[in-house]
């Protein structure tokens, strides 16, 4: 039986899993987790025969987050993320029993409200999964702000108790029917064909829950009709042909949202080595290591060129252009041509030389 140890360092959470002699790493699952961004699962950054190290942005334990006062909407956003993580584990043909469903080892970034959990890529399971018990623990542990109605939580608990067997579909449908706005913040994907990648590669785009449906029920049914085909973004695929590269294509108004008449929500990068967030707040946003001539200065990486690449915003579409860099620019592992504008989408992994960024659209 492995042991987990948690550290906080340099604005990151580090979880170290010390494996027992009987634990054996599942190399296929480990490689999938390393090569794909599986939203909600902490990324393994180091592995040895007796240890795995995971990283995620800084935050608090799920237990502490629930003990603090949160809103009803934040509670259901959290619950929706738990359901998506469980579905991601299943879609990638992982063993649900190896998802660590423990509030001391699950973490919430208080700024972004994102949940991160640990999945142990092991050949044998360490426990009998009890999804229902974990969901009840969350529901009974939450502390709702005084200005909001706690009866909303009681109604939800009563609904869970009314079910003969708790399923992700039932919980998902309850949240969607009662709090549809929550799902505007939870990304979902379904496959569509694209001519932009070679061979059998696919683009995946997000199901837009908020538009052009006559009712919540019809929206949900449409969502569920896609569920069997759902795969994660670059983040992930179950029919995980191991060599496939995937990315995301956002549709509709969610590409860039106006927060108010005065405030624009910009696309942004996450630098995976230190989880810096870089807002792309100019029509042409340059990234490189020449501090005086770029909009984001890449420190501590000699492989990145002085004026390495430009991110170009054209309306609600985004492109990247390599400025004849020494070590190249890559989108989801594929090197792009020099001086060509290549369209990028939410969830894409952008690599400048050997420096990895995640591109996101609010």
C-alpha positions in Angstrom: 0.0 0.0 0.0 1.5 3.3 -1.0 1.8 6.4 1.2 1.2 10.0 0.1 3.0 13.1 1.3 2.0 16.6 0.4 4.4 19.6 0.0 3.8 23.2 -1.0 6.7 24.9 -2.8 7.0 27.7 -5.3 3.3 28.2 -5.7 2.8 24.6 -6.5 1.4 21.5 -4.7 3.7 18.5 -4.8 2.3 15.1 -3.9 4.8 12.3 -3.5 3.5 8.8 -3.6 5.9 6.3 -2.1 5.0 2.9 -3.5 5.1 -0.5 -1.6 7.0 -3.5 -2.9 3.8 -5.0 -4.4 2.8 -1.8 -6.3 3.7 -1.9 -10.0 3.4 1.2 -12.2 1.2 0.9 -15.3 3.4 2.3 -17.9 0.6 2.9 -20.5 -1.4 4.9 -18.0 1.7 6.8 -16.9 2.6 7.8 -20.4 -1.0 8.9 -21.2 -1.0 11.1 -18.1 2.4 12.6 -19.0 1.6 13.2 -22.7 -2.0 14.4 -22.3 -3.5 17.1 -20.2 -6.3 15.4 -18.3 -8.2 18.1 -16.7 -8.6 17.6 -13.0 -5.8 15.0 -12.6 -2.5 16.1 -11.1 0.3 15.6 -13.6 3.0 13.0 -12.8 6.4 14.7 -13.3 8.7 12.0 -11.9 8.5 8.2 -11.5 10.8 5.5 -10.3 10.2 1.9 -9.3 9.1 3.0 -5.8 7.9 6.6 -6.2 5.7 8.9 -8.3 5.7 12.7 -7.9 2.7 14.8 -9.0 2.3 18.6 -9.5 -0.6 21.0 -9.6 -1.1 24.7 -9.1 -1.3 25.8 -5.5 -4.5 25.6 -3.5 -6.1 24.2 -0.4 -7.2 20.7 0.4 -10.8 19.9 -0.6 -11.6 19.4 3.1 -10.4 22.9 3.9 -12.2 24.4 0.9 -15.5 22.9 1.9 -15.0 24.0 5.5 -14.6 27.6 4.4 -17.8 29.4 3.4 -18.6 28.9 -0.3 -21.7 29.7 -2.4 -24.2 27.1 -3.6 -23.0 27.7 -7.2 -19.4 27.0 -6.1 -20.5 23.8 -4.4 -22.2 22.5 -7.6 -19.3 23.6 -9.7 -17.1 21.5 -7.5 -19.5 18.6 -7.8 -19.6 18.9 -11.5 -15.8 18.7 -11.7 -15.8 15.6 -9.6 -18.2 14.0 -12.0 -16.1 15.0 -15.0 -12.9 13.6 -13.4 -14.6 10.3 -12.8 -15.8 10.2 -16.4 -12.3 11.1 -17.6 -10.9 8.2 -15.7 -13.4 5.9 -17.3 -13.0 7.3 -20.8 -9.3 6.7 -20.7 -9.8 3.1 -19.7 -8.1 3.8 -16.3 -9.0 1.9 -13.2 -11.5 3.9 -11.2 -10.3 2.2 -8.0 -6.9 4.0 -8.4 -8.5 7.5 -8.3 -7.7 8.8 -4.8 -11.1 9.8 -3.5 -9.8 11.4 -0.3 -10.5 15.1 0.6 -7.0 15.4 2.2 -5.4 14.6 -1.1 -7.7 16.5 -3.4 -7.0 20.2 -3.9 -8.9 23.3 -5.0 -7.3 26.4 -6.4 -9.3 29.1 -4.6 -8.7 31.7 -7.3 -9.8 29.6 -10.3 -12.1 27.2 -8.4 -10.4 24.3 -10.3 -10.3 20.9 -8.6 -7.2 18.6 -8.8 -7.1 14.9 -7.8 -4.5 12.2 -7.7 -4.8 9.2 -9.9 -2.3 6.4 -9.3 -1.3 4.6 -12.5 -0.8 1.2 -11.0 -1.4 -2.2 -12.4 -3.4 -3.3 -9.3 -6.0 -1.3 -7.5 -5.3 -0.1 -4.0 -9.0 0.0 -2.9 -12.5 -0.8 -3.7 -13.9 2.4 -5.2 -16.8 3.9 -3.4 -17.9 6.9 -5.5 -21.1 7.3 -3.6 -19.3 7.6 -0.2 -17.0 10.2 -1.6 -19.9 12.2 -3.0 -21.8 12.0 0.3 -18.6 13.1 2.2 -18.4 16.2 0.0 -22.1 17.0 0.4 -22.1 16.6 4.2 -18.8 18.6 4.7 -19.7 21.8 2.9 -20.3 25.1 4.7 -22.5 27.4 2.7 -22.3 31.2 3.1 -24.9 32.6 5.5 -26.5 34.7 2.8 -27.5 31.7 0.7 -30.0 28.9 1.2 -28.6 25.7 2.7 -31.8 23.9 1.8 -30.4 23.7 -1.7 -27.8 21.3 -0.4 -30.4 19.4 1.6 -32.5 19.0 -1.5 -29.5 17.6 -3.3 -28.7 15.1 -0.5 -32.3 14.0 -0.5 -32.1 13.4 -4.2 -29.0 11.3 -3.8 -30.7 9.2 -1.1 -33.7 8.7 -3.4 -31.6 6.9 -6.0 -31.4 3.2 -5.9 -27.8 3.5 -7.2 -25.8 6.7 -7.6 -24.5 7.2 -11.1 -22.5 10.0 -12.7 -25.3 10.5 -15.2 -28.0 11.1 -12.5 -25.8 13.5 -10.6 -24.9 15.3 -13.8 -28.5 15.6 -14.9 -29.6 17.0 -11.5 -26.9 19.7 -11.6 -27.7 20.6 -15.2 -31.4 20.8 -14.7 -31.1 22.9 -11.5 -27.9 24.9 -12.1 -27.3 25.0 -15.9 -24.9 28.0 -15.6 -22.5 25.7 -13.8 -21.9 23.8 -17.0 -20.8 26.9 -18.8 -17.7 26.7 -16.7 -17.1 22.9 -17.1 -15.6 22.0 -20.4 -16.9 19.0 -22.4 -15.7 17.6 -25.7 -17.0 15.5 -28.5 -15.2 14.6 -31.6 -15.5 16.3 -34.9 -13.4 15.9 -38.0 -10.9 18.5 -39.1 -8.8 18.9 -42.2 -6.0 20.6 -40.3 -4.3 17.5 -38.9 -2.8 14.6 -40.7 -4.3 11.1 -41.2 -6.8 10.0 -38.6 -6.1 12.8 -36.1 -9.2 14.5 -34.8 -10.1 17.9 -33.4 -12.4 17.9 -30.4 -14.8 20.8 -29.6 -16.8 21.7 -26.6 -20.5 21.1 -26.4 -22.1 24.5 -25.9 -24.8 23.9 -23.3 -26.2 27.4 -23.3 -27.5 28.0 -26.8 -30.3 27.1 -29.3 -32.1 24.5 -27.3 -35.8 24.6 -26.4 -35.3 23.4 -22.8 -32.8 22.2 -20.3 -34.0 18.6 -20.8 -33.4 18.7 -24.5 -30.0 20.3 -23.9 -29.1 17.5 -21.5 -30.3 14.8 -23.9 -28.2 16.2 -26.6 -25.3 16.3 -24.3 -25.8 12.6 -23.3 -26.1 11.5 -26.9 -22.5 12.5 -27.3 -21.3 11.0 -24.0 -20.2 7.6 -25.4 -18.0 9.4 -27.8 -16.6 11.9 -25.4 -12.8 12.1 -25.2 -10.6 14.5 -23.4 -8.8 17.3 -25.2 -5.2 17.1 -26.1 -6.2 16.4 -22.9 -6.9 12.8 -23.7 -8.5 10.1 -25.6 -9.7 6.8 -24.7 -9.8 5.2 -27.8 -6.3 6.3 -27.1 -4.5 5.2 -30.0 -1.3 6.1 -28.3 0.1 8.1 -31.1 -2.9 10.3 -31.7 -2.6 14.0 -31.1 -5.7 15.8 -30.2 -6.7 19.4 -29.4 -9.8 21.4 -28.8 -11.9 23.8 -30.9 -14.3 26.0 -28.9 -17.4 27.1 -30.6 -19.9 29.9 -30.2 -19.7 32.6 -27.6 -17.4 30.8 -25.2 -14.4 31.5 -27.3 -14.0 34.9 -25.7 -16.5 36.1 -23.1 -17.3 39.7 -22.3 -17.3 39.9 -18.5 -18.7 43.4 -18.6 -18.9 46.4 -21.0 -15.6 47.6 -19.7 -13.8 44.3 -19.0 -12.6 41.8 -21.6 -11.6 38.2 -20.8 -8.4 37.4 -22.5 -7.1 34.1 -23.7 -4.1 33.0 -21.7 -1.1 30.7 -21.4 -0.2 28.5 -18.4 3.5 27.9 -18.2 3.6 24.3 -16.9 7.0 24.5 -15.3 5.9 27.0 -12.7 2.1 27.5 -13.4 2.5 31.2 -14.3 -0.6 32.6 -16.0 0.2 34.9 -19.0 -2.8 36.9 -20.3 -2.6 37.4 -24.0 -3.8 41.0 -24.0 -2.6 42.4 -27.3 -3.5 41.6 -30.9 0.1 40.4 -31.5 1.6 39.0 -28.3 5.3 38.1 -28.6 7.0 35.5 -26.4 10.8 35.0 -26.1 13.9 35.6 -24.0 14.8 39.2 -25.2 13.3 41.1 -22.3 13.2 44.4 -24.0 11.3 43.3 -27.1 8.7 40.7 -26.0 5.4 40.8 -24.1 6.3 37.7 -22.0 9.9 37.1 -21.0 10.8 33.4 -20.7 13.3 33.2 -17.8 15.7 30.4 -17.1 15.6 28.7 -20.5 18.4 29.1 -22.9 16.7 27.0 -25.6 14.0 29.6 -26.2 14.9 32.1 -28.9 15.0 35.9 -28.3 11.8 36.6 -30.3 10.6 33.0 -30.4 6.9 33.2 -31.4 3.9 35.5 -31.8 0.3 34.8 -30.6 -2.0 36.6 -32.9 -5.7 37.4 -32.1 -8.1 37.9 -35.0 -11.6 38.4 -33.6 -12.4 35.2 -31.8 -9.7 33.1 -33.5 -6.2 32.7 -32.3 -3.0 31.8 -34.2 0.7 31.1 -33.4 3.6 32.1 -35.6 7.2 30.8 -35.2 9.7 33.7 -35.8 12.4 31.5 -37.3 13.4 30.3 -33.8 16.4 28.1 -33.3 14.7 25.1 -31.7 11.2 25.3 -33.2 7.6 25.8 -32.0 5.2 22.9 -31.6 1.4 22.6 -31.3 0.4 19.3 -29.6 3.8 17.8 -30.4 3.7 18.7 -34.1 6.3 21.3 -35.2 4.8 24.2 -37.1 6.3 25.8 -40.2 8.4 28.9 -39.8 6.6 32.2 -40.3 3.3 30.5 -40.9 0.2 31.4 -38.8 -1.2 28.2 -37.4 -4.6 28.3 -35.6 -4.7 27.2 -32.0 -7.6 26.3 -29.8 -8.5 26.0 -26.1 -6.5 23.3 -24.4 -3.7 23.1 -27.0 -0.2 22.3 -25.7 2.3 24.9 -27.1 6.0 24.1 -26.9 8.6 26.7 -27.5 11.9 24.8 -27.9 11.4 22.6 -24.7 9.3 25.0 -22.7 5.7 23.9 -22.5 2.6 26.1 -22.2 -1.1 25.3 -22.2 -3.3 27.7 -24.2 -6.7 28.5 -22.8 -9.7 30.6 -23.9 -12.0 31.9 -21.1 
